[in-house]
Amino acid sequence: MNAIRHPRSHDAPRGAPSAAPAATLAIYAVFFLMGLWGCLSIYNSAPYAENQIPFASKQLLWLALGLGVAIASAQVPFHWYERLTVPTALAAYASLLLVLRFGVEQHGMRGWFHLKYCFAQPSELAKPIFILALSVLAKRWNSPKNLFPVLAAFTLLWILPLAAQPDFGTMTVYLCGFVLVYLLSNGSFAHLALAIPLMAIGMAAVYFKEPYVAERINAFFASSQHHMAGNWHSTQFARALAGGGFSGSDWGRTVWSNNYLPLAHSDSSFAALVETVGFAGALPVIAGFCALAYAGYRISRGFEKQPRGVFIRAVSMLIAVQGLIHISVNVGLIPPTGITLPMLSYGGSSMISTALCLGMVVSAARADSGSNSNHISETQPAPGDP
């Protein structure tokens, strides 16, 4: 006679839940500690300004709100995110189109909605929805013939509004998200190689259409010619880094970040941080991004063949990749482009977007975040019963 077994309280694959508690706790800890580090850097990057306290206090408020968003979004079962992928993706994409018409222009790009008390950047807030939609599409069209064209066409559709703003830094992040989801879904490197000519054509179009892009690229490859205007950003980065040294400047004396470093509170956050706390103080930031990527890997084990497994790994790695791009720009490894440092750069949209990403990662890692379809029926014999 078959034994009657009650349904399991967890539907996660064997081995996954054991790694989740420590990893999810690490995610919250890294988010909060790196956010606090960013607040201190923002405060110290403008020591002679009259409004450094409002900047830092606003960022602290965004950090607290972001932590609340991360915790709240983690409580939503992940299968609800999957079910609502289509309407949320449509809403997010609509915001990218609407900002072109109703947004405000800052720093040469139209990418923000001016609300009553703050600015909202839809390209940042749409990032987790974009990765989720890619992950669901990858599961739906996971075949050698369909996977690349479907994901590539979807990505191209999303980056066109970003090109119209223009926001080439965020475009780069979205393209990296596409590559991550594609490869994590067992995509082929050969198919990615086929896209290189198209990417080259797109880069050439940007180079010849946008004079400031051409100027920065030319200056990057002719870095010895410091008189070139396009090399001005890289020169300020280098001097800020040199000013920080190993242990940082005296507190309240970050002269270069305050006077010369462009957008020290956002696009130049890492250089400003190094001038503040030195190379020794910047190492924990790099370690924090590595920890997030590793935590995503740990809690996704056992979910590799599900959309949530791809989402967990892709979004946690994308946060680290965006941090790597920002750091690479600030240390002069790649040409300058405007991109924030997640959790450390000033701005509510970036903070809330990162918090939502991490909250959804924790939701996907929860053992009870799947639908009931995977549960063993109360009257159905479990595998192995006679």
N, C-alpha and C positions, 0 to 999 in steps of 0.2 A: 504493500500500500504506500502510495506516495506521501511523503511528509509534506505538510502545509507550512510554507515559510512566509513570513511577513515581509513586506517590501522593505528594502533598505532605505535608511534615511538619507543616504548619500548616493548620488548617481555618477559621481566622478570616477574616472578610471582608477584602477588600483595603482597606488604609488604616488598619485598626484597630490591628494590632500595632505600627506605627511610633510611635504615641503612647503605647503602654502602658508601656515600660520607665521613662521619666522620670516618668510620672504615678504608677506604682506605687511607685517609690522615694520620691516626694514624700509618698505616703500613709503609709509607714512613718516617714518623718522627722517629719511633722506630728504623728502619734500619739505618738511618743516625746518630742518637744520640748514639746508641750502638756502631756503627762503630767508631765514634770519641772517645768514651770512651776506645775502644780497642787500638786505636792509641796511646793514652796517656799512657796506661798500657804497651804497647810494648816499648815505648821510656824509661819509667822509670824502666823497668825490666832489663835493661842493662846499668846502669848509669856509669860504669867504662870502658865499652867497647868502642873501637874506632869507631865502626860502628853502634851505636845506632840510629843516625840520618838517615842513609840510610834505616835501617829497618823500622823505623816509617814513613819516607817519602814514601817508597814504599807501605806501607799499606794504607797511605792516598790516594795514586794514585789508588790503587785497590778499595778503598771505593768510590772515585769519579766515576771510571769506572763502579762499581757495581750499583751505583745510576742511571747512564745512561742506563745500561742494564735493570734495573727494570722498568724505565719509558718507554723505547722503547718496551719491551716485553708486557707491559700493553696495548699498542696501537694495538696489533695484536688481531683481533676478536678470541674469544676462540674456535669457531667452526673450525677455521683453525688448531689450535693445535690438535683438535680431528681428523680432516681429515688426518693430517700428522703423526698420532700416529705410524702407522706401519713403515714407512721409518725412522723416527727419532729413534724409539726403536731399529731397526736393526742396525743403525749407532752407537748408544750408546753402544749396546751390542758388536758390532765389536771392539769398542775401548777398552773394557774390555779384550777382547781376544788378541788384538794386543799388549797391554802393557806388556803382559807376555813374548812376544818375542822381542819387540823392546824397552821396557821401561828400565829405569835405577833403580838401587837398592839403597834405602836409609833407614837407620834405620832397616835393616833386612828384608825389603819387596820391591818387584819390582812392584811399583804402579804409577810411574810417567813417562811421556814423557819429555825428555829434549829438549826444544825448544831453540831458539837462545838466548833469553834474560830472559827466565823464565822456570819454570817447570809447567806442566799441569797434574792434577790428574783426570783421566777419571771417576773414581768411584764417585767423588764428582759432576762432571758436569752431570753425567747420572742420578743423583738422582731424579730431577723433571720429567724426561722422564719415569723413572721407576714407579713413583707414578701415572702419567697420564695414562700409559698403564694398570696398575692395575685397575684404576677407570673405564676405558673403558671396560676392560674385565669383571669387576663386573657387569656392566650394561648389557653386552651381554649375560652373563651366570648366571643371577641372579635367580637361583632356588635352593632350599635346596639340591638337589642332585648334582648339578654341581659347585656351587660357590666355595666351599672349595677346591676340587681337582684341579680345573683350576687355581685358584690363588696360591695355594701351589706349583703346578708344575712349574708355571711361575717364582715364587720367587726362587725356588731351582735352576732353570736354571741360574738365574742371580747371585746367591751368590757363585756358584761353581768357577767362575774365581777369585772372591775375596778371596776364601779359598786358591786358588793356589798362591796368591801373597806372603805371606798370610796377609790379613788385617781383623782381627777379629773384630775390633772396627766398621768399616764400615759395615761389615756383620750384626752386631747387629742392626745398624740403619736401614738397609734394611728389616730385619725381623720385626722390630717395624713398619715399613711402611706397610708391609703385614698385620699385625694384625690390624692396624688402618683402612685400606681400607676394610678389611673383616668385621670387626664389624660395621663400618659405613654403610655397604651395607646390614645390617640386618643379618649378619652371626651368627652362633650359637656358644655359648661358649662350648657346648658339643663337637663339631667338633674340636675346638682348643685343647680341653683336649686330644683328640685322638693323636694329634701331639706331646704331651709331651714326650712319649717314644722315638720317633724319634729324638727329640731335645736332649734328654739325651744321646742317642747313639752318636750323633754328638759331643756333648761336651766331652764325654769320649774319643772319638777318638783324638780330639784336645789335651786333657790333656796328653794322653800317647805319642802322636807324637811330641809335641812341649815341650821340657824341660823347657823353660823359662816361658811358661804358667803354667805348673804344679808348678814351683817354686813360682810364684806370688800368685797362689791360696792357696798353702800350707802356705805361709807367711801371707796371709790375715787372715786365720782362726787360725793362731798361732801368733797373733800380739804382744803378750807379749815378744816374742823372737826377740828382735830388732837386734840381731846379724845376722839374716838370710838375705842373699843377696836379696831375693825376696821382702823383706819388706823395701828395701832402698827407693823406690819411695814414699811409704806412709809416711815414716819418714820425708822426705823432704817436702812433702805437709803439714804435721802437723806443722813443724817448720816455714814454710812460713806464714801459717795462723796465728800462734801465734805471729809472728813478726808484723803482720799488726794490730792486736788488733781491737778496735772499730773504730778508726779514721784513721788508716794507719801510715806508716812510714813517716819520714821527706822526702820531695821531693828530689830525687836523692840518697837516702840511703837505697834502697831495697837490702840489702846485700845478703839475702838468695836466692832471685830470680836470682841475678846476678852470684852467685858463685856455688850454689848447686842444685837448682831446675832444674830437667831435662826438656829441651825444654820449657823454661818459656814463650816463645812467641807463643807456639801452644798447645801442649798437656797438659801443666800446666798453661794455661792462667788464669783460675779462681783463683788459688792459688797465682799467681803473682799479679793479680788485687787486691786481698784482702790485700796482703802485701803492695801494693801501696796506696790504698784508704781506707782500713779497711772494717770491716763488714758493716758500714753505707754506704760506697760507692758501695758495692756489691749488696745491696738490690735493687737499681734501675735496675740492670741487671736481677735479678730474676723477678722483676715486668714487665720488658720489654718482656720477654718470655711469661709470663702469658697474657700480653696485646695482643701479636700476636695471641695466641691461641683463645682468646676471640673475637678478631676482625674477625678471620676466621669463628667463629661460627655465629657472627652477620650477616656478608655479605652473608653467605650461606643459611640463612633462606629463605624458599620458593623454594630452588633448591635441596632439599634432595633426590628427586627421579631421579635426572639427574646426569650424570657423573661429571659435573662441581661442583655440590654440594658436592659430595664425595671428589673430588680433593681438593676443597678449605679447607674443614675441615681437611682432612688427611695431607696435606702438611704443613698447618700452625701448626697443632699439632705436626707433626714430627720434625719441627724445635725446638719447645719447648722441646720435648722428648730428642732430641740430646743434647740440652743444659743441661737438667736434668741429663743425663748420665755423661756428662763431669764434671758437678759440683759434682755429687755423687762420682766419682772417686777421685776428688781433695780433698773432705772432708772426704774420707775414708769409705764411705758407701758400696762400691763395689770394687772388685779387680781392680788394675790398668790396663787400656787398652788405646791404642792410639786413641784418638778421639778429634776433634777440637771443640771449642766453637763457634757456628755460630755468625758471624759478629764481633767477638772480637779476635779470634785467627789469627795469621799472616798467610797469604797465599791467593793468587789470586783465586785458584780453589774453595776454600770454600766460599769466598766472592761472586764470580760470580754465583755459584750454588744457594746460598741463595737469591741473587738478582733476579735470573731467577724464582725461586720458587714464590717469592712475586709478581713479575711482572705478572706472569701467574694467580696468585690469584686475582689480581686487574682486569685483563682481564676477568676472569670468572665472576666477580661481576658486570661488566658493563652491563647495561640494553640492549645495542645493540650488545652484543658479541655473540648472538646466530644466527642461520640461519634464513632465511626468512620464513621457513616452518611454524613457529608458528604465523606469522602475520595474522590478519583477512583480508580476501580479500575485495577489494574495492566494489565488487558487491555482496559479500556474506552477508546475514543478520547476524548481531551479535546476540549472545545468548540473548533471552528475547524479541526479536522483534516479533511483531504479524505476 
